[in-house]
Amino acid sequence: MRKLLCLALLALGLAQARAEGPLPPEVTLPQLLELVKRQSPALQAERIRVALAEADLLTAQTFSNPSLAYTHKRGEREATLSQEVPLFGQRGARIETARSGVEAARAQLRLTYAQALQEAARDFMSLLVAQEREKSWLEAKEDLENALRVVQGQVEAGARSRYDLTRLEIERASLDAQLARAQAETVQASARVAASVGAPAWRPRAAGAIVTNWNAASFESLWPQAQHRLPSVRAARAQQDVAEKQLEAERRNAYPTPTFTVGQLRNGDGRSIEYGVAVSIPLFDRNQGQIARAAAEADGMRLRSRAVVLAAEGELRRAAEQLDRRKRLADRFEQDGLAMIPRLRQMAQDAYTLGRGSILDLVDAVQVVAEKKNTYLDLAEAVLHAEVDLRVASGELGADLPD
């Protein structure tokens, strides 16, 4: 019943979140992450696991039911009440195991939350860059239209042949194709963002500028705090705690659970009260198999926890180095490559107008400007993705989910 109630409440919460109103046509990264927190299908499913673990805790806290026996035969009636009483800590061990299971489920929810935020943030960055790439092709087309007006003036003045005009019209068709491709990529990126919040019909635009907000930080400054708040490490340690608690529970289960009975017997001699206790003798089965299995699982979880910590340490080192490397590369390209674009554009147009350059030089200038901008956008996207990866690897992204 408790499980059904939890499922119903979660379904109602999801329905209410979706009923709050239509999704905005434009969304910032913080707004998207908040939507993921409220509406992500993966998080909704993982919250069910927490509810199930809490139901298991309720089961572990419940005492076993007493049993009532009644027999009637000629000249004799007997009623007996029996109750199992775990005197050797079996119930307490079960409760501790179930509590650690709840903590493990919550740790897994936090891990799923961090992963969902990482995917959503990367998709948002890709959408932001796709929009800028679409804008760059629109600017390239505008540059070509300006060049086309110059060429038309030259052709009408008799200073140039119609070949130049035809060549630019062919280039305009090529730019139209590039623009259409960029627009399709923007739609695909928008669809991925919509999928992260479980709204496949939504087609949002990303609001914001392509700038990085992460200050340069070394592994040594990030790791002391990261190793305690990383969802992957916390989830692994929680699973280790479950395995160790389960081992203790199996050891407790090796002790017999006595059954106390009280009854009343009526016969021809009158009425009598009976008391008794029954307990199994752990002569052959002392729960050896389950204890050995639980011990092996506990050892495995300890090794896995250690492996997860080492993997997290390596991932943080890699993410910090990658962000630093990609940021320096993007900054250097922006200073050396993009700084000359306005001058190159103007020089090409002036040279053609003055008769010192050919149409191929003018077309090449338009293409180079577009290529340089798109190369920079590729580098900027890599930096943004590296920033997201570092925020996840340091445990910052996803740390706002309450315990």
C-alpha positions as CSV (number, residue, x, y, z in Angstrom):
1,M,0.0,0.0,0.0
2,R,2.8,2.4,0.9
3,K,4.5,1.7,-2.5
4,L,1.3,2.4,-4.4
5,L,0.9,5.6,-2.4
6,C,4.4,6.8,-3.3
7,L,3.9,6.0,-6.9
8,A,0.6,7.9,-7.0
9,L,2.2,10.9,-5.3
10,L,5.1,11.0,-7.7
11,A,2.8,10.7,-10.7
12,L,0.7,13.6,-9.2
13,G,3.8,15.7,-8.7
14,L,4.9,15.1,-12.3
15,A,1.4,16.0,-13.6
16,Q,1.4,19.2,-11.5
17,A,4.8,20.2,-12.7
18,R,3.7,19.9,-16.3
19,A,0.4,21.7,-15.5
20,E,2.2,24.7,-14.1
21,G,2.0,26.3,-17.5
22,P,3.6,26.2,-21.0
23,L,7.3,25.9,-21.3
24,P,9.1,29.1,-22.3
25,P,10.2,29.6,-25.9
26,E,13.6,30.7,-24.6
27,V,15.5,29.3,-21.7
28,T,18.7,30.0,-19.8
29,L,21.0,27.3,-18.5
30,P,19.9,27.8,-14.8
31,Q,16.2,27.6,-15.9
32,L,16.9,24.4,-17.9
33,L,18.6,22.8,-15.0
34,E,15.7,23.6,-12.7
35,L,13.3,22.1,-15.3
36,V,15.4,18.9,-15.4
37,K,15.3,18.8,-11.6
38,R,11.5,18.9,-11.6
39,Q,10.6,17.0,-14.8
40,S,13.3,14.7,-15.9
41,P,11.9,11.2,-16.5
42,A,15.1,9.6,-15.3
43,L,14.9,11.4,-12.0
44,Q,11.2,10.5,-11.6
45,A,12.1,6.8,-12.1
46,E,15.0,7.0,-9.6
47,R,12.8,8.6,-7.0
48,I,10.6,5.5,-7.2
49,R,13.7,3.5,-6.0
50,V,14.0,5.7,-3.0
51,A,10.3,5.1,-2.2
52,L,10.8,1.3,-2.5
53,A,13.9,1.4,-0.2
54,E,11.8,3.3,2.4
55,A,9.1,0.6,2.1
56,D,11.8,-2.0,2.7
57,L,12.8,-0.1,5.9
58,L,9.1,-0.2,7.0
59,T,9.1,-4.0,6.4
60,A,12.4,-4.4,8.4
61,Q,10.9,-2.5,11.4
62,T,7.8,-4.6,11.5
63,F,7.6,-7.6,14.0
64,S,6.5,-10.9,12.7
65,N,2.9,-11.8,13.4
66,P,2.0,-14.1,16.3
67,S,0.4,-17.5,15.5
68,L,-2.7,-18.9,17.2
69,A,-3.4,-22.7,17.2
70,Y,-6.5,-24.4,18.5
71,T,-7.2,-28.1,18.7
72,H,-10.3,-29.9,19.8
73,K,-10.6,-33.6,20.4
74,R,-12.8,-35.8,22.5
75,G,-12.5,-34.7,26.1
76,E,-9.8,-32.2,25.4
77,R,-9.4,-28.6,24.1
78,E,-6.2,-26.7,23.6
79,A,-5.4,-23.1,22.5
80,T,-1.9,-22.0,22.0
81,L,-0.4,-18.5,21.2
82,S,3.1,-18.4,19.7
83,Q,5.4,-15.5,19.0
84,E,8.9,-15.4,17.5
85,V,11.2,-13.1,19.5
86,P,14.6,-12.1,17.9
87,L,16.7,-11.9,21.0
88,F,20.1,-11.7,19.4
89,G,19.9,-8.5,17.4
90,Q,18.5,-9.9,14.2
91,R,15.8,-7.2,13.9
92,G,18.2,-4.4,14.7
93,A,20.6,-5.6,12.0
94,R,17.8,-5.8,9.4
95,I,16.7,-2.3,10.3
96,E,20.3,-1.0,9.9
97,T,20.6,-2.8,6.5
98,A,17.4,-1.3,5.3
99,R,18.4,2.2,6.5
100,S,21.6,2.0,4.6
101,G,19.6,0.8,1.6
102,V,17.6,4.1,1.8
103,E,20.8,6.1,1.9
104,A,22.2,4.1,-1.0
105,A,19.0,4.8,-3.0
106,R,19.3,8.5,-2.3
107,A,22.9,8.5,-3.3
108,Q,22.0,6.8,-6.5
109,L,19.3,9.4,-7.1
110,R,22.0,12.1,-6.6
111,L,24.2,10.4,-9.1
112,T,21.4,10.1,-11.7
113,Y,20.6,13.8,-11.0
114,A,24.2,14.9,-11.7
115,Q,24.3,12.8,-14.9
116,A,21.0,14.3,-16.1
117,L,22.3,17.8,-15.4
118,Q,25.5,17.0,-17.3
119,E,23.7,15.8,-20.3
120,A,21.2,18.7,-20.3
121,A,24.0,21.2,-19.8
122,R,26.0,19.8,-22.7
123,D,22.9,19.8,-24.9
124,F,22.3,23.4,-23.9
125,M,25.8,24.4,-24.8
126,S,25.5,22.6,-28.2
127,L,22.2,24.4,-28.8
128,L,23.8,27.8,-27.9
129,V,26.7,27.1,-30.3
130,A,24.3,25.8,-33.0
131,Q,22.4,29.1,-32.8
132,E,25.6,31.1,-33.1
133,R,26.7,28.9,-36.1
134,E,23.4,29.6,-37.8
135,K,24.0,33.3,-37.1
136,S,27.5,33.1,-38.6
137,W,26.1,31.7,-41.8
138,L,23.5,34.4,-41.9
139,E,26.3,37.0,-41.6
140,A,28.3,35.2,-44.3
141,K,25.2,35.4,-46.6
142,E,24.9,39.1,-45.7
143,D,28.5,39.6,-46.6
144,L,27.9,37.9,-49.9
145,E,24.9,40.0,-50.7
146,N,27.0,43.1,-50.1
147,A,29.6,41.7,-52.4
148,L,26.9,40.9,-54.9
149,R,25.8,44.5,-55.0
150,V,29.3,45.7,-55.6
151,V,29.8,43.2,-58.5
152,Q,26.4,44.2,-60.0
153,G,27.6,47.8,-60.0
154,Q,30.9,46.8,-61.7
155,V,29.1,44.7,-64.3
156,E,26.6,47.4,-65.1
157,A,29.5,49.9,-65.4
158,G,31.1,47.5,-67.9
159,A,34.2,47.1,-65.7
160,R,33.5,43.4,-65.0
161,S,32.1,40.4,-67.0
162,R,28.9,38.6,-66.1
163,Y,31.1,35.6,-65.1
164,D,31.8,37.4,-61.8
165,L,28.1,37.8,-61.2
166,T,27.4,34.2,-62.0
167,R,30.2,33.0,-59.8
168,L,28.7,34.9,-56.8
169,E,25.2,33.5,-57.5
170,I,26.7,30.0,-57.3
171,E,28.4,30.8,-54.1
172,R,25.1,32.2,-52.7
173,A,23.4,28.9,-53.5
174,S,26.2,27.1,-51.6
175,L,25.8,29.4,-48.6
176,D,22.0,28.8,-48.7
177,A,22.7,25.1,-48.3
178,Q,25.2,25.7,-45.5
179,L,22.6,27.9,-43.7
180,A,19.9,25.2,-44.1
181,R,22.2,22.6,-42.6
182,A,23.0,24.9,-39.7
183,Q,19.3,25.5,-39.1
184,A,18.6,21.8,-39.1
185,E,21.4,21.3,-36.6
186,T,19.8,24.0,-34.4
187,V,16.5,22.1,-34.5
188,Q,18.1,18.8,-33.6
189,A,20.0,20.5,-30.7
190,S,16.8,22.0,-29.5
191,A,15.0,18.6,-29.6
192,R,17.8,17.1,-27.4
193,V,17.3,19.9,-24.9
194,A,13.5,19.2,-24.9
195,A,14.1,15.5,-24.4
196,S,16.1,16.2,-21.2
197,V,13.0,17.5,-19.5
198,G,10.6,15.0,-21.0
199,A,8.9,17.5,-23.3
200,P,9.5,16.1,-26.9
201,A,7.2,18.7,-28.5
202,W,9.1,21.7,-27.0
203,R,11.6,23.5,-29.2
204,P,13.3,26.1,-27.0
205,R,16.0,28.6,-27.9
206,A,19.0,28.9,-25.7
207,A,19.4,32.3,-24.1
208,G,22.9,33.5,-23.2
209,A,26.3,34.3,-24.6
210,I,29.2,32.0,-25.4
211,V,31.4,32.8,-22.5
212,T,33.0,30.5,-19.9
213,N,32.5,31.3,-16.2
214,W,34.9,28.8,-14.7
215,N,37.9,30.3,-13.1
216,A,41.2,28.4,-13.6
217,A,41.6,25.9,-10.8
218,S,44.1,23.1,-10.2
219,F,43.3,19.5,-9.3
220,E,44.9,20.0,-5.9
221,S,42.5,22.8,-5.0
222,L,39.4,21.0,-6.2
223,W,40.0,17.4,-5.0
224,P,39.8,17.8,-1.2
225,Q,36.2,19.0,-1.4
226,A,35.2,16.9,-4.5
227,Q,36.0,13.5,-3.0
228,H,33.4,14.1,-0.3
229,R,30.6,15.5,-2.5
230,L,31.0,13.6,-5.8
231,P,27.8,11.7,-6.4
232,S,29.6,8.7,-7.9
233,V,31.9,8.4,-4.8
234,R,29.0,8.9,-2.4
235,A,26.9,6.2,-4.2
236,A,29.8,3.7,-4.2
237,R,30.4,4.3,-0.5
238,A,26.7,3.9,0.2
239,Q,26.6,0.6,-1.6
240,Q,29.7,-0.5,0.4
241,D,27.9,0.4,3.6
242,V,24.8,-1.7,2.5
243,A,27.1,-4.7,1.9
244,E,28.8,-4.4,5.3
245,K,25.4,-4.0,7.0
246,Q,24.1,-7.0,5.1
247,L,27.1,-9.1,6.3
248,E,26.4,-8.1,9.9
249,A,22.7,-9.1,9.4
250,E,23.7,-12.5,8.0
251,R,25.9,-13.1,11.0
252,R,23.0,-12.2,13.3
253,N,20.8,-14.6,11.4
254,A,23.1,-17.4,12.3
255,Y,21.7,-17.2,15.9
256,P,18.4,-19.0,16.4
257,T,15.2,-17.1,16.9
258,P,13.3,-18.6,19.8
259,T,9.5,-19.0,19.7
260,F,7.7,-18.4,22.9
261,T,4.3,-20.1,23.5
262,V,1.5,-19.8,26.0
263,G,-1.5,-21.9,25.9
264,Q,-4.5,-23.3,27.8
265,L,-5.5,-27.0,28.0
266,R,-8.9,-28.2,29.1
267,N,-9.7,-31.8,29.7
268,G,-11.5,-34.0,32.2
269,D,-9.1,-33.2,34.9
270,G,-9.8,-29.4,34.6
271,R,-8.0,-26.5,33.1
272,S,-4.2,-25.9,33.0
273,I,-1.9,-23.1,31.6
274,E,1.1,-24.1,29.5
275,Y,4.3,-22.2,28.8
276,G,7.0,-23.1,26.5
277,V,9.9,-22.1,24.3
278,A,11.1,-23.7,21.0
279,V,14.4,-22.9,19.4
280,S,16.3,-24.5,16.6
281,I,19.7,-26.0,17.3
282,P,22.3,-24.6,14.8
283,L,24.2,-27.9,14.6
284,F,24.5,-28.2,10.8
285,D,23.2,-25.0,9.3
286,R,24.8,-22.0,10.8
287,N,24.1,-19.7,7.9
288,Q,27.6,-20.4,6.6
289,G,26.7,-20.0,2.9
290,Q,24.9,-16.7,3.3
291,I,27.6,-15.3,5.5
292,A,30.3,-16.2,3.0
293,R,28.4,-14.7,0.2
294,A,27.8,-11.5,2.1
295,A,31.5,-11.3,3.1
296,A,32.5,-11.7,-0.6
297,E,30.0,-9.0,-1.6
298,A,31.3,-6.6,1.1
299,D,34.9,-7.2,-0.1
300,G,33.8,-6.6,-3.6
301,M,32.1,-3.4,-2.7
302,R,35.1,-2.1,-0.8
303,L,37.3,-2.8,-3.9
304,R,34.7,-1.2,-6.2
305,S,34.5,1.9,-3.9
306,R,38.2,2.3,-4.1
307,A,38.1,1.9,-7.8
308,V,35.4,4.6,-8.1
309,V,37.5,7.0,-6.0
310,L,40.5,6.4,-8.2
311,A,38.4,6.9,-11.3
312,A,36.9,10.1,-10.0
313,E,40.4,11.4,-9.1
314,G,41.6,10.6,-12.6
315,E,38.5,12.2,-14.2
316,L,39.0,15.4,-12.3
317,R,42.6,15.6,-13.3
318,R,41.7,15.0,-16.9
319,A,38.8,17.5,-16.8
320,A,40.9,20.2,-15.3
321,E,43.8,19.7,-17.7
322,Q,41.4,19.5,-20.7
323,L,39.5,22.7,-19.8
324,D,42.8,24.6,-19.4
325,R,44.2,23.3,-22.7
326,R,41.0,24.0,-24.7
327,K,40.6,27.5,-23.1
328,R,44.1,28.5,-24.0
329,L,43.6,27.2,-27.6
330,A,40.3,29.1,-28.0
331,D,41.7,32.3,-26.6
332,R,44.8,32.1,-28.8
333,F,42.6,31.5,-31.9
334,E,40.3,34.4,-31.0
335,Q,43.2,36.8,-30.7
336,D,45.2,35.6,-33.7
337,G,42.4,34.3,-36.1
338,L,39.3,36.4,-35.5
339,A,41.0,39.7,-35.0
340,M,41.9,40.0,-38.7
341,I,38.4,39.1,-40.0
342,P,37.0,42.7,-40.3
343,R,40.2,43.9,-42.0
344,L,40.2,40.9,-44.4
345,R,36.6,41.5,-45.4
346,Q,37.2,45.2,-46.1
347,M,40.5,44.6,-48.0
348,A,38.9,42.1,-50.3
349,Q,36.0,44.4,-51.2
350,D,38.3,47.4,-51.7
351,A,40.7,45.4,-53.9
352,Y,37.8,44.1,-56.1
353,T,36.3,47.6,-56.3
354,L,39.6,49.1,-57.4
355,G,40.2,46.4,-59.9
356,R,43.2,44.9,-58.0
357,G,41.5,41.7,-57.1
358,S,39.5,39.0,-58.9
359,I,36.1,37.6,-58.1
360,L,37.8,34.5,-56.7
361,D,39.6,36.6,-54.2
362,L,36.3,38.1,-53.1
363,V,34.6,34.7,-52.9
364,D,37.6,33.3,-51.0
365,A,37.4,36.1,-48.5
366,V,33.7,35.4,-47.7
367,Q,34.5,31.7,-47.3
368,V,37.5,32.3,-45.1
369,V,35.5,34.6,-42.8
370,A,32.8,32.0,-42.5
371,E,35.2,29.2,-41.9
372,K,37.2,31.1,-39.3
373,K,34.0,31.9,-37.4
374,N,32.9,28.3,-37.4
375,T,36.3,27.1,-36.4
376,Y,36.2,29.4,-33.4
377,L,32.6,28.1,-32.6
378,D,33.9,24.5,-32.6
379,L,36.7,25.5,-30.2
380,A,34.2,27.5,-28.0
381,E,31.9,24.5,-27.9
382,A,34.7,22.2,-26.8
383,V,35.5,24.7,-24.0
384,L,31.9,24.9,-22.9
385,H,31.7,21.1,-22.8
386,A,34.9,20.9,-20.9
387,E,33.6,23.4,-18.4
388,V,30.5,21.3,-17.9
389,D,32.6,18.1,-17.4
390,L,34.8,19.9,-14.9
391,R,31.8,21.1,-12.9
392,V,30.5,17.5,-12.8
393,A,34.0,16.0,-12.0
394,S,34.4,18.4,-9.1
395,G,31.0,17.6,-7.7
396,E,29.6,21.2,-8.2
397,L,27.0,20.3,-10.7
398,G,24.3,18.4,-8.9
399,A,25.3,19.5,-5.4
400,D,22.0,21.4,-5.0
401,L,19.9,18.3,-4.6
402,P,18.8,18.2,-1.0
403,D,19.5,15.1,1.1
